[in-house]
Amino acid sequence: MQGKEWGANGTSPRVVITGIGAITPLGLTWQDSWRAMLEGKSATRPITHFDASGFPTRIAALVKDFDPTKYMELKEAKRLGQITQFSWAAALEAVSHACLDLSREDPERVGLDVGSAFGALDILEEQSHTLRDHGPRRINPAVAPAVLISTTPCYIAIRMGIQGPVNSQVTACASGIVSIGEAVRRLQRGEVDVMLAGGADAYASPLIMAAFSRLGAMSTRNDEPERACRPFDRTRDGMVLGEGAVILVLETLEHALARGARILAEFAGYSLTADAYNLAAPDPTGRGAARAMSKALAESGLSPEEVNYICAHGTGTQLNDASETAAIKRAFGEVAYQIPVSSIKSMVGHMMGAAGAASAAVLIQAINDGVIPPTINYQEPDPECDLDYVPNVARCVRVNAAMCNAFGFGGQNASLLLKRYQP
């Protein structure tokens, strides 16, 4: 089935979401993760997969009890990084949730985009130690393809027989939203009928833990890990590393209706902008982030008053939370004070490449369930962060339209708007 050309008759195809799959620090399915978020649970725990005793930060929000052999053969799992293992599991769940039978689809009309910041960092660091200690003859030849960021979507494509556009967006913390947004563009241009899109990362390695600690970006509340990440709170002292994968199934509305799919939400708007300010710090004025939100809002055709919820980037660092608050107020004006804003990073940590995709999944669930997850560990208001951050307890709200943000190192700002599907 050929899609419409973007702009034909002044319109582009409507794009809808029909499936969600996830591996997160809170659960090995999306629904388990979502329930834990609504209960305000924190996944942050002491690090046990390496000796972190000499590190300033010794805590992280990591995936628990994941067994890759439930999704692939052991021999195959040993050749792949955790990012690919997580992504494959999430993709399987997303396709199942969407009731999408890929054997009935034209494989050239199905695409895939899984964004990441780091790729298979676990394999790269492990093999670097092998090279140092034992020399080049001990290096596993499978490491060459395994560490490529593009290996993750390529592996999924091979296993699922997907022959349309297969890609990886690399926009640091914004990668998940950008993958979804660019997947939408392919659907709108008529290149494909279906896209699997999202993000993934598994980057809590000794090197990265040390690097982010040196940068001063991570919380050092090692004695109270579950209370460590506290976005928008006056006492916030940094982010907590997270990991996982979140994949969505997106389709043109025409395709979804033709196969009788259950529609979870509809795409409304998307934008990617740059601060052109600093490689590590956000522009404190929030100008670039505000432009991303404003451009996504303009594409959606919605007014600021029609946005019922913002799932914030909200990392828990002093600079990010203040600049994002300023950006929301720039984009929404006085209406910003009426919109509930929350950060799931307070519970799952910063999942980096998966962060924006997880936030998009939260928007979908909020639209369908009429409930917004909280920002936990919020105790002391910060004069610079003066919006409604849904403190500590989930809130029942009818959500017809919602936005999520993801802001990457180097000033890459992505915003995505979803809305309730109306026939």
Backbone hydrogen bonds in HBPLUS format (Angstrom, degrees):
<---DONOR---> <-ACCEPTOR-->    atom                        ^
c    i                          cat <-CA-CA->   ^        H-A-AA   ^      H-
h    n   atom  resd res      DA  || num        DHA   H-A  angle D-A-AA Bond
n    s   type  num  typ     dist DA aas  dist angle  dist       angle   num
A0008-ALA N   A0005-GLU O   3.03 MM   3  5.51 165.8  2.05 135.6 135.6     1
A0007-GLY N   A0011-THR O   3.11 MM   4  4.92 128.7  2.38 122.0 132.1     2
A0010-GLY N   A0007-GLY O   2.98 MM   3  4.89 145.0  2.11 131.8 123.3     3
A0011-THR N   A0008-ALA O   3.07 MM   3  5.71 170.4  2.08 120.7 123.7     4
A0253-LEU N   A0014-ARG O   2.76 MM 239  5.39 154.8  1.82 146.8 146.2     5
A0267-PHE N   A0015-VAL O   2.89 MM 252  5.55 167.1  1.91 150.0 154.5     6
A0016-VAL N   A0251-GLU O   2.85 MM 235  5.52 165.6  1.87 165.1 169.1     7
A0251-GLU N   A0016-VAL O   2.92 MM 235  5.52 157.5  1.97 154.9 161.2     8
A0017-ILE N   A0265-ALA O   2.87 MM 248  5.39 162.5  1.90 151.2 152.8     9
A0264-LEU N   A0017-ILE O   2.85 MM 247  5.60 161.7  1.89 165.1 169.7    10
A0018-THR N   A0249-VAL O   2.90 MM 231  5.56 162.8  1.93 153.3 159.1    11
A0249-VAL N   A0019-GLY O   2.94 MM 230  4.79 151.1  2.03 130.9 130.8    12
A0021-GLY N   A0247-ILE O   2.87 MM 226  5.22 144.6  2.00 157.3 164.2    13
A0247-ILE N   A0021-GLY O   2.89 MM 226  5.22 163.0  1.92 148.3 154.0    14
A0023-ILE N   A0245-ALA O   2.87 MM 222  5.26 157.1  1.92 153.9 159.3    15
A0245-ALA N   A0023-ILE O   2.89 MM 222  5.26 152.6  1.97 144.1 152.6    16
A0024-THR N   A0027-GLY O   2.90 MM   3  5.33 172.8  1.91 173.0 171.4    17
A0027-GLY N   A0024-THR O   3.16 MM   3  5.33 157.2  2.21 107.1 113.7    18
A0033-SER N   A0029-THR O   3.14 MM   4  6.29 158.2  2.19 144.6 150.8    19
A0034-TRP N   A0030-TRP O   2.83 MM   4  6.05 161.1  1.86 156.9 162.3    20
A0035-ARG N   A0031-GLN O   2.97 MM   4  6.13 166.1  1.99 150.6 153.7    21
A0036-ALA N   A0032-ASP O   3.16 MM   4  6.32 159.3  2.20 143.9 149.4    22
A0037-MET N   A0033-SER O   2.98 MM   4  6.28 149.2  2.08 147.2 156.0    23
A0038-LEU N   A0034-TRP O   3.03 MM   4  6.36 160.8  2.07 154.8 159.0    24
A0039-GLU N   A0035-ARG O   3.11 MM   4  6.37 137.5  2.30 140.3 151.8    25
A0041-LYS N   A0036-ALA O   3.11 MM   5  5.56 176.8  2.11 156.9 156.2    26
A0040-GLY N   A0037-MET O   2.89 MM   3  5.02 155.1  1.96 105.0 113.0    27
A0043-ALA N   A0347-MET O   2.88 MM 304  5.78 161.0  1.92 153.3 154.4    28
A0045-ARG N   A0060-ALA O   2.94 MM  15  5.75 168.8  1.96 148.3 146.2    29
A0060-ALA N   A0045-ARG O   3.01 MM  15  5.75 157.2  2.06 160.0 165.0    30
A0047-ILE N   A0058-ARG O   2.94 MM  11  5.71 165.8  1.96 139.3 139.3    31
A0055-PHE N   A0052-ALA O   2.99 MM   3  5.28 167.9  2.00 118.7 122.1    32
A0061-ALA N   A0241-LEU O   2.71 MM 180  5.95 177.1  1.71 173.8 172.9    33
A0070-LYS N   A0067-ASP O   3.09 MM   3  5.90 167.9  2.11 124.9 127.8    34
A0071-TYR N   A0068-PRO O   2.87 MM   3  5.47 162.0  1.91 118.6 124.7    35
A0072-MET N   A0068-PRO O   3.01 MM   4  6.19 132.2  2.24 144.5 158.2    36
A0076-GLU N   A0073-GLU O   3.07 MM   3  5.28 119.2  2.45 100.1 114.7    37
A0077-ALA N   A0073-GLU O   2.91 MM   4  6.24 159.5  1.95 154.9 161.5    38
A0078-LYS N   A0074-LEU O   3.04 MM   4  6.28 150.5  2.13 152.2 158.6    39
A0079-ARG N   A0076-GLU O   2.99 MM   3  5.33 145.8  2.11 107.4 117.7    40
A0080-LEU N   A0077-ALA O   3.19 MM   3  5.29 159.4  2.24 105.3 111.6    41
A0084-THR N   A0081-GLY O   3.12 MM   3  5.55 126.6  2.42 107.3 118.8    42
A0085-GLN N   A0081-GLY O   3.14 MM   4  6.48 160.2  2.18 150.4 156.5    43
A0086-PHE N   A0082-GLN O   2.78 MM   4  5.92 173.5  1.79 160.5 161.5    44
A0087-SER N   A0083-ILE O   3.05 MM   4  6.09 157.8  2.10 137.4 144.2    45
A0088-TRP N   A0084-THR O   2.93 MM   4  6.02 159.2  1.98 148.7 153.5    46
A0089-ALA N   A0085-GLN O   3.20 MM   4  6.43 164.2  2.22 150.2 153.9    47
A0090-ALA N   A0086-PHE O   2.94 MM   4  6.23 159.7  1.98 151.5 157.6    48
A0091-ALA N   A0087-SER O   2.80 MM   4  5.97 156.7  1.86 150.0 156.5    49
A0092-LEU N   A0088-TRP O   3.01 MM   4  6.22 158.3  2.06 149.3 154.4    50
A0093-GLU N   A0089-ALA O   3.13 MM   4  6.41 160.0  2.17 146.7 151.7    51
A0094-ALA N   A0090-ALA O   2.90 MM   4  6.13 159.9  1.94 150.3 156.1    52
A0095-VAL N   A0091-ALA O   3.00 MM   4  6.17 169.2  2.02 154.9 156.6    53
A0096-SER N   A0092-LEU O   3.05 MM   4  6.18 159.6  2.09 146.1 152.2    54
A0097-HIS N   A0093-GLU O   2.75 MM   4  5.91 160.8  1.79 153.3 159.2    55
A0098-ALA N   A0094-ALA O   2.95 MM   4  6.14 147.0  2.06 144.9 153.5    56
A0100-LEU N   A0095-VAL O   3.08 MM   5  5.39 170.8  2.09 161.5 161.4    57
A0099-CYS N   A0096-SER O   2.96 MM   3  4.96 152.8  2.04 102.1 110.8    58
A0104-ARG N   A0101-ASP O   3.01 MM   3  5.68 161.0  2.04 118.6 124.7    59
A0105-GLU N   A0102-LEU O   3.10 MM   3  5.06 161.8  2.13 103.3 109.0    60
A0109-ARG N   A0106-ASP O   2.82 MM   3  5.37 161.8  1.85 122.5 128.8    61
A0163-GLN N   A0107-PRO O   2.88 MM  56  5.11 152.9  1.95 127.3 130.3    62
A0193-ASP N   A0109-ARG O   2.83 MM  84  5.51 171.3  1.84 145.2 145.8    63
A0194-VAL N   A0109-ARG O   3.33 MM  85  6.71 159.6  2.37 155.9 160.3    64
A0164-GLY N   A0110-VAL O   2.94 MM  54  5.09 127.1  2.23 174.7 165.8    65
A0111-GLY N   A0194-VAL O   2.91 MM  83  6.33 158.0  1.96 147.6 154.3    66
A0196-LEU N   A0111-GLY O   3.03 MM  85  6.36 157.4  2.08 137.3 141.1    67
A0112-LEU N   A0165-PRO O   2.85 MM  53  6.32 159.5  1.89 159.3 163.1    68
A0167-ASN N   A0112-LEU O   2.93 MM  55  6.34 151.5  2.01 146.4 155.7    69
A0113-ASP N   A0196-LEU O   2.83 MM  83  6.30 150.4  1.91 156.0 165.5    70
A0198-GLY N   A0113-ASP O   3.01 MM  85  6.56 144.6  2.14 158.4 164.9    71
A0114-VAL N   A0167-ASN O   3.15 MM  53  6.69 145.7  2.28 157.3 154.8    72
A0115-GLY N   A0198-GLY O   2.92 MM  83  6.26 166.9  1.94 143.7 139.7    73
A0200-ALA N   A0115-GLY O   2.92 MM  85  6.35 148.5  2.02 163.4 171.1    74
A0116-SER N   A0169-GLN O   3.13 MM  53  6.63 145.8  2.26 162.4 171.6    75
A0121-LEU N   A0119-GLY O   2.85 MM   2  5.63 136.0  2.05 107.2  93.5    76
A0124-LEU N   A0120-ALA O   3.21 MM   4  6.50 166.4  2.23 151.9 155.9    77
A0125-GLU N   A0121-LEU O   2.95 MM   4  6.04 167.5  1.96 152.0 154.6    78
A0126-GLU N   A0122-ASP O   3.10 MM   4  6.13 159.8  2.14 141.3 147.5    79
A0127-GLN N   A0123-ILE O   2.88 MM   4  5.97 168.7  1.89 156.0 159.0    80
A0128-SER N   A0124-LEU O   3.01 MM   4  6.10 139.1  2.18 138.0 149.0    81
A0129-HIS N   A0125-GLU O   3.21 MM   4  6.50 151.0  2.30 144.6 150.4    82
A0130-THR N   A0126-GLU O   3.11 MM   4  6.50 150.9  2.20 141.9 150.4    83
A0131-LEU N   A0127-GLN O   2.91 MM   4  6.13 157.4  1.97 145.1 150.3    84
A0132-ARG N   A0128-SER O   3.02 MM   4  6.25 160.4  2.06 145.4 150.6    85
A0133-ASP N   A0129-HIS O   2.90 MM   4  6.04 162.3  1.93 152.2 156.8    86
A0134-HIS N   A0130-THR O   2.76 MM   4  5.54 156.3  1.82 150.6 156.4    87
A0135-GLY N   A0131-LEU O   3.01 MM   4  4.55 143.3  2.15 117.4 123.5    88
A0138-ARG N   A0135-GLY O   3.28 MM   3  6.06 165.2  2.30 121.0 125.3    89
A0139-ILE N   A0136-PRO O   3.21 MM   3  5.51 167.1  2.23 111.6 115.4    90
A0143-VAL N   A0140-ASN O   2.98 MM   3  5.69 167.9  1.99 124.1 128.0    91
A0146-ALA N   A0142-ALA O   3.21 MM   4  6.19 157.5  2.26 148.5 154.7    92
A0147-VAL N   A0143-VAL O   3.17 MM   4  6.05 153.8  2.24 152.1 151.4    93
A0148-LEU N   A0145-PRO O   3.27 MM   3  5.61 151.3  2.36 108.3 116.4    94
A0151-THR N   A0148-LEU O   3.03 MM   3  5.30 154.4  2.10 106.0 114.1    95
A0154-CYS N   A0150-SER O   3.12 MM   4  6.20 159.1  2.17 151.5 157.8    96
A0155-TYR N   A0151-THR O   2.78 MM   4  5.83 157.4  1.83 152.8 157.3    97
A0156-ILE N   A0152-THR O   3.23 MM   4  6.51 166.3  2.25 152.5 155.5    98
A0157-ALA N   A0153-PRO O   2.85 MM   4  6.02 160.7  1.89 149.5 155.4    99
A0158-ILE N   A0154-CYS O   2.92 MM   4  6.13 157.8  1.97 149.4 154.7   100
A0159-ARG N   A0155-TYR O   3.00 MM   4  6.26 165.6  2.02 153.6 157.0   101
A0160-MET N   A0156-ILE O   2.85 MM   4  5.98 150.2  1.94 151.2 159.7   102
A0161-GLY N   A0157-ALA O   2.71 MM   4  5.48 120.0  2.07 140.9 153.5   103
A0162-ILE N   A0157-ALA O   2.95 MM   5  4.60 141.8  2.10 128.3 135.3   104
A0174-ALA N   A0171-THR O   2.92 MM   3  5.30 143.4  2.05 144.3 139.6   105
A0175-SER N   A0172-ALA O   3.10 MM   3  5.59 168.7  2.12 121.7 123.6   106
A0178-VAL N   A0174-ALA O   3.04 MM   4  6.18 169.4  2.05 162.7 166.0   107
A0179-SER N   A0175-SER O   2.86 MM   4  6.00 155.5  1.92 149.6 155.9   108
A0180-ILE N   A0176-GLY O   3.21 MM   4  6.46 157.4  2.26 142.8 148.3   109
A0181-GLY N   A0177-ILE O   2.77 MM   4  6.01 168.4  1.79 158.8 162.5   110
A0182-GLU N   A0178-VAL O   2.81 MM   4  5.89 164.9  1.83 152.9 156.5   111
A0183-ALA N   A0179-SER O   2.98 MM   4  6.01 142.2  2.13 135.8 146.3   112
A0184-VAL N   A0180-ILE O   2.98 MM   4  6.27 152.1  2.06 148.7 155.8   113
A0185-ARG N   A0181-GLY O   3.14 MM   4  6.52 150.3  2.23 139.8 147.5   114
A0186-ARG N   A0182-GLU O   3.17 MM   4  6.49 151.0  2.26 142.1 148.3   115
A0187-LEU N   A0183-ALA O   3.11 MM   4  6.46 155.6  2.17 148.2 154.8   116
A0188-GLN N   A0184-VAL O   2.80 MM   4  6.09 157.3  1.85 155.8 162.9   117
A0189-ARG N   A0185-ARG O   2.89 MM   4  6.07 145.9  2.01 145.1 153.9   118
A0191-GLU N   A0186-ARG O   3.05 MM   5  5.42 147.5  2.16 165.8 162.9   119
A0190-GLY N   A0187-LEU O   3.17 MM   3  5.21 153.6  2.24 100.2 108.2   120
A0252-THR N   A0193-ASP O   3.18 MM  59  5.76 149.5  2.27 149.1 152.1   121
A0195-MET N   A0250-LEU O   2.84 MM  55  5.15 162.1  1.88 147.7 150.5   122
A0250-LEU N   A0195-MET O   2.80 MM  55  5.15 174.7  1.81 165.4 166.9   123
A0197-ALA N   A0248-LEU O   2.95 MM  51  5.33 158.8  1.99 146.3 153.3   124
A0248-LEU N   A0197-ALA O   2.72 MM  51  5.33 167.1  1.73 150.3 154.1   125
A0199-GLY N   A0246-VAL O   3.04 MM  47  5.72 146.8  2.15 151.6 160.1   126
A0246-VAL N   A0199-GLY O   3.01 MM  47  5.72 159.8  2.05 164.9 171.4   127
A0201-ASP N   A0244-GLY O   3.04 MM  43  5.77 153.8  2.11 161.0 169.2   128
A0244-GLY N   A0201-ASP O   2.93 MM  43  5.77 163.5  1.95 167.9 170.9   129
A0209-MET N   A0205-SER O   2.89 MM   4  6.03 166.6  1.90 161.9 166.4   130
A0210-ALA N   A0206-PRO O   2.91 MM   4  5.99 158.4  1.96 145.8 151.8   131
A0211-ALA N   A0207-LEU O   2.87 MM   4  6.09 155.6  1.93 146.2 153.9   132
A0212-PHE N   A0208-ILE O   2.87 MM   4  5.99 176.1  1.87 157.2 157.8   133
A0213-SER N   A0209-MET O   3.05 MM   4  6.05 146.2  2.17 137.0 146.7   134
A0214-ARG N   A0210-ALA O   2.92 MM   4  6.16 158.1  1.97 148.0 153.5   135
A0215-LEU N   A0211-ALA O   2.97 MM   4  6.24 140.4  2.14 141.6 153.2   136
A0217-ALA N   A0212-PHE O   3.13 MM   5  5.64 161.9  2.17 166.8 164.3   137
A0216-GLY N   A0213-SER O   2.94 MM   3  5.08 145.8  2.06 101.5 112.4   138
A0239-MET N   A0217-ALA O   2.81 MM  22  6.17 158.8  1.85 153.6 146.8   139
A0219-SER N   A0239-MET O   2.90 MM  20  5.46 159.6  1.94 139.3 142.1   140
A0224-GLU N   A0221-ARG O   3.31 MM   3  5.67 156.8  2.37 108.0 114.6   141
A0227-ARG N   A0224-GLU O   2.98 MM   3  5.57 148.7  2.08 118.8 128.2   142
A0228-ALA N   A0225-PRO O   3.09 MM   3  4.96 166.9  2.10 107.9 110.4   143
A0233-ASP N   A0230-ARG O   3.24 MM   3  5.71 161.1  2.27 129.9 134.1   144
A0236-ARG N   A0233-ASP O   3.17 MM   3  5.42 166.3  2.19 116.1 116.8   145
A0234-ARG N   A0380-GLU O   2.76 MM 146  5.47 172.4  1.77 159.8 162.1   146
A0238-GLY N   A0316-GLY O   3.01 MM  78  5.10 134.5  2.22 149.2 138.6   147
A0350-HIS N   A0240-VAL O   2.70 MM 110  6.00 163.2  1.73 164.3 169.0   148
A0242-GLY N   A0350-HIS O   2.87 MM 108  4.61 147.5  1.98 122.7 112.2   149
A0256-ALA N   A0252-THR O   2.99 MM   4  6.29 165.9  2.01 158.6 162.5   150
A0257-LEU N   A0253-LEU O   2.90 MM   4  6.05 166.9  1.91 158.6 161.3   151
A0258-ALA N   A0254-GLU O   3.03 MM   4  6.12 152.8  2.10 141.2 149.1   152
A0259-ARG N   A0255-HIS O   3.20 MM   4  6.47 142.9  2.34 146.0 153.9   153
A0261-ALA N   A0256-ALA O   2.92 MM   5  5.14 167.6  1.94 156.9 154.1   154
A0260-GLY N   A0257-LEU O   3.11 MM   3  4.95 156.8  2.16  99.4 106.5   155
A0266-GLU N   A0419-LYS O   2.84 MM 153  5.28 168.2  1.86 160.2 162.7   156
A0419-LYS N   A0266-GLU O   2.83 MM 153  5.28 157.8  1.88 153.3 160.4   157
A0268-ALA N   A0417-LEU O   2.83 MM 149  5.13 146.3  1.94 156.2 145.4   158
A0269-GLY N   A0417-LEU O   3.15 MM 148  4.80 155.1  2.22 127.6 126.6   159
A0417-LEU N   A0269-GLY O   2.70 MM 148  4.80 161.3  1.73 150.9 147.8   160
A0271-SER N   A0415-SER O   3.04 MM 144  5.52 146.9  2.15 152.8 156.4   161
A0415-SER N   A0271-SER O   3.05 MM 144  5.52 156.3  2.11 153.0 158.9   162
A0273-THR N   A0413-ASN O   2.84 MM 140  5.12 156.9  1.89 145.2 152.7   163
A0413-ASN N   A0273-THR O   2.84 MM 140  5.12 175.0  1.85 149.1 150.9   164
A0275-ASP N   A0411-GLY O   2.78 MM 136  4.63 142.0  1.92 126.4 138.6   165
A0410-GLY N   A0279-LEU O   2.93 MM 131  3.88 116.1  2.35 106.1 115.5   166
A0286-GLY N   A0283-ASP O   2.93 MM   3  5.52 152.7  2.00 119.9 127.9   167
A0290-ALA N   A0286-GLY O   2.84 MM   4  5.89 154.1  1.91 151.4 159.4   168
A0291-ARG N   A0287-ARG O   2.96 MM   4  6.24 149.0  2.05 147.1 155.2   169
A0292-ALA N   A0288-GLY O   3.14 MM   4  6.49 152.4  2.22 144.6 151.4   170
A0293-MET N   A0289-ALA O   3.12 MM   4  6.46 161.1  2.15 150.0 154.1   171
A0294-SER N   A0290-ALA O   2.83 MM   4  6.02 162.9  1.86 151.3 156.7   172
A0295-LYS N   A0291-ARG O   2.84 MM   4  5.90 160.4  1.88 151.3 155.9   173
A0296-ALA N   A0292-ALA O   3.05 MM   4  6.18 158.1  2.10 145.4 151.4   174
A0297-LEU N   A0293-MET O   2.91 MM   4  6.06 155.6  1.97 146.3 153.7   175
A0298-ALA N   A0294-SER O   2.85 MM   4  6.05 152.3  1.92 142.8 150.7   176
A0299-GLU N   A0295-LYS O   3.00 MM   4  6.23 158.2  2.05 146.2 151.0   177
A0300-SER N   A0296-ALA O   3.11 MM   4  6.30 149.5  2.21 142.0 150.1   178
A0301-GLY N   A0297-LEU O   3.25 MM   4  6.49 134.8  2.46 143.1 153.6   179
A0301-GLY N   A0298-ALA O   3.26 MM   3  5.38 137.1  2.46  98.3 109.3   180
A0306-GLU N   A0303-SER O   2.94 MM   3  5.37 152.9  2.02 113.7 122.2   181
A0307-VAL N   A0304-PRO O   3.23 MM   3  5.65 167.1  2.25 113.0 117.0   182
A0308-ASN N   A0401-ALA O   2.85 MM  93  5.76 160.6  1.89 153.7 156.9   183
A0403-MET N   A0309-TYR O   2.97 MM  94  6.41 158.4  2.02 152.7 157.9   184
A0310-ILE N   A0340-PRO O   2.99 MM  30  6.39 151.5  2.08 157.0 164.7   185
A0342-SER N   A0310-ILE O   3.15 MM  32  6.72 153.4  2.22 159.9 167.9   186
A0311-CYS N   A0403-MET O   2.77 MM  92  6.23 157.9  1.82 158.0 162.3   187
A0405-ASN N   A0311-CYS O   3.13 MM  94  6.59 150.6  2.22 163.8 165.0   188
A0312-ALA N   A0342-SER O   2.86 MM  30  5.77 146.5  1.98 149.2 157.4   189
A0321-ASP N   A0317-THR O   3.28 MM   4  6.17 168.4  2.30 149.5 152.4   190
A0322-ALA N   A0318-GLN O   3.44 MM   4  6.43 158.8  2.49 141.4 147.2   191
A0323-SER N   A0319-LEU O   2.98 MM   4  6.10 164.8  2.01 155.5 160.2   192
A0324-GLU N   A0320-ASN O   2.82 MM   4  5.95 159.4  1.87 156.1 162.0   193
A0325-THR N   A0321-ASP O   3.08 MM   4  6.11 156.2  2.13 137.4 143.9   194
A0326-ALA N   A0322-ALA O   3.04 MM   4  6.29 159.7  2.08 145.6 151.1   195
A0327-ALA N   A0323-SER O   2.88 MM   4  6.09 150.0  1.97 143.0 151.7   196
A0328-ILE N   A0324-GLU O   2.88 MM   4  6.14 159.2  1.92 154.0 158.3   197
A0329-LYS N   A0325-THR O   3.12 MM   4  6.38 159.6  2.16 148.9 154.1   198
A0330-ARG N   A0326-ALA O   2.95 MM   4  6.20 146.0  2.07 142.6 152.6   199
A0331-ALA N   A0327-ALA O   2.91 MM   4  6.14 158.8  1.96 152.5 157.6   200
A0332-PHE N   A0328-ILE O   2.88 MM   4  5.91 158.3  1.93 150.7 156.6   201
A0333-GLY N   A0329-LYS O   2.82 MM   4  4.94 134.7  2.02 128.5 135.5   202
A0336-ALA N   A0333-GLY O   3.05 MM   3  5.78 158.7  2.10 118.7 124.4   203
A0337-TYR N   A0334-GLU O   3.25 MM   3  6.01 152.9  2.33 117.6 122.0   204
A0338-GLN N   A0335-VAL O   2.84 MM   3  5.37 158.1  1.88 118.6 126.1   205
A0339-ILE N   A0336-ALA O   3.32 MM   3  5.45 160.7  2.36 104.9 110.5   206
A0341-VAL N   A0388-ASP O   2.73 MM  47  5.84 157.9  1.78 166.8 173.0   207
A0347-MET N   A0344-ILE O   2.85 MM   3  5.46 160.0  1.89 116.5 123.3   208
A0348-VAL N   A0344-ILE O   2.98 MM   4  6.27 165.5  2.00 154.7 159.0   209
A0349-GLY N   A0345-LYS O   2.96 MM   4  4.29 139.7  2.12 117.1 120.5   210
A0354-ALA N   A0351-MET O   2.98 MM   3  5.15 156.8  2.04 133.8 126.4   211
A0355-ALA N   A0352-MET O   2.95 MM   3  5.09 151.1  2.03 109.1 118.4   212
A0358-ALA N   A0354-ALA O   2.90 MM   4  6.08 155.2  1.96 157.8 165.1   213
A0359-SER N   A0355-ALA O   3.04 MM   4  6.36 152.4  2.12 146.2 154.0   214
A0360-ALA N   A0356-GLY O   2.96 MM   4  6.24 148.7  2.06 142.2 150.7   215
A0361-ALA N   A0357-ALA O   2.99 MM   4  6.30 153.1  2.06 145.9 152.8   216
A0362-VAL N   A0358-ALA O   3.01 MM   4  6.32 146.1  2.13 142.3 151.8   217
A0363-LEU N   A0359-SER O   3.03 MM   4  6.42 149.8  2.13 145.5 153.0   218
A0364-ILE N   A0360-ALA O   3.13 MM   4  6.50 160.1  2.17 150.5 154.7   219
A0365-GLN N   A0361-ALA O   3.03 MM   4  6.29 160.2  2.07 148.7 153.8   220
A0366-ALA N   A0362-VAL O   2.81 MM   4  5.99 157.4  1.86 152.8 159.3   221
A0367-ILE N   A0363-LEU O   2.94 MM   4  6.16 157.3  2.00 151.9 157.4   222
A0368-ASN N   A0364-ILE O   3.11 MM   4  6.36 151.4  2.20 142.6 150.2   223
A0369-ASP N   A0365-GLN O   2.75 MM   4  5.79 155.9  1.80 154.1 160.5   224
A0370-GLY N   A0366-ALA O   2.85 MM   4  5.19 141.5  2.00 134.7 141.1   225
A0397-VAL N   A0370-GLY O   2.97 MM  27  5.16 137.4  2.16 112.4 124.4   226
A0372-ILE N   A0395-ARG O   2.76 MM  23  5.19 158.0  1.81 146.9 153.9   227
A0395-ARG N   A0372-ILE O   3.00 MM  23  5.19 155.0  2.07 142.9 150.1   228
A0375-THR N   A0390-VAL O   2.93 MM  15  5.83 159.0  1.98 143.2 147.5   229
A0392-ASN N   A0375-THR O   2.88 MM  17  5.41 177.5  1.88 125.7 126.4   230
A0385-CYS N   A0382-ASP O   2.80 MM   3  5.09 145.4  1.92 112.1 123.4   231
A0393-VAL N   A0391-PRO O   2.78 MM   2  5.84 133.4  2.00  94.0  94.5   232
A0420-ARG N   A0400-ASN O   2.69 MM  20  5.05 151.0  1.77 153.3 152.1   233
A0402-ALA N   A0418-LEU O   2.94 MM  16  5.60 162.0  1.97 158.1 162.6   234
A0418-LEU N   A0402-ALA O   2.96 MM  16  5.60 161.2  1.99 163.8 169.3   235
A0404-CYS N   A0416-LEU O   2.90 MM  12  5.43 150.3  1.99 150.0 159.6   236
A0416-LEU N   A0404-CYS O   3.00 MM  12  5.43 157.0  2.06 153.8 160.2   237
A0406-ALA N   A0414-ALA O   2.93 MM   8  5.28 146.6  2.05 156.4 158.4   238
A0414-ALA N   A0406-ALA O   2.89 MM   8  5.28 161.6  1.92 152.6 158.4   239
A0408-GLY N   A0412-GLN O   2.61 MM   4  4.80 162.2  1.64 150.8 153.6   240
A0411-GLY N   A0408-GLY O   3.03 MM   3  5.73 135.5  2.23 141.4 144.1   241
A0412-GLN N   A0408-GLY O   3.27 MM   4  4.80 147.7  2.38 117.8 124.9   242
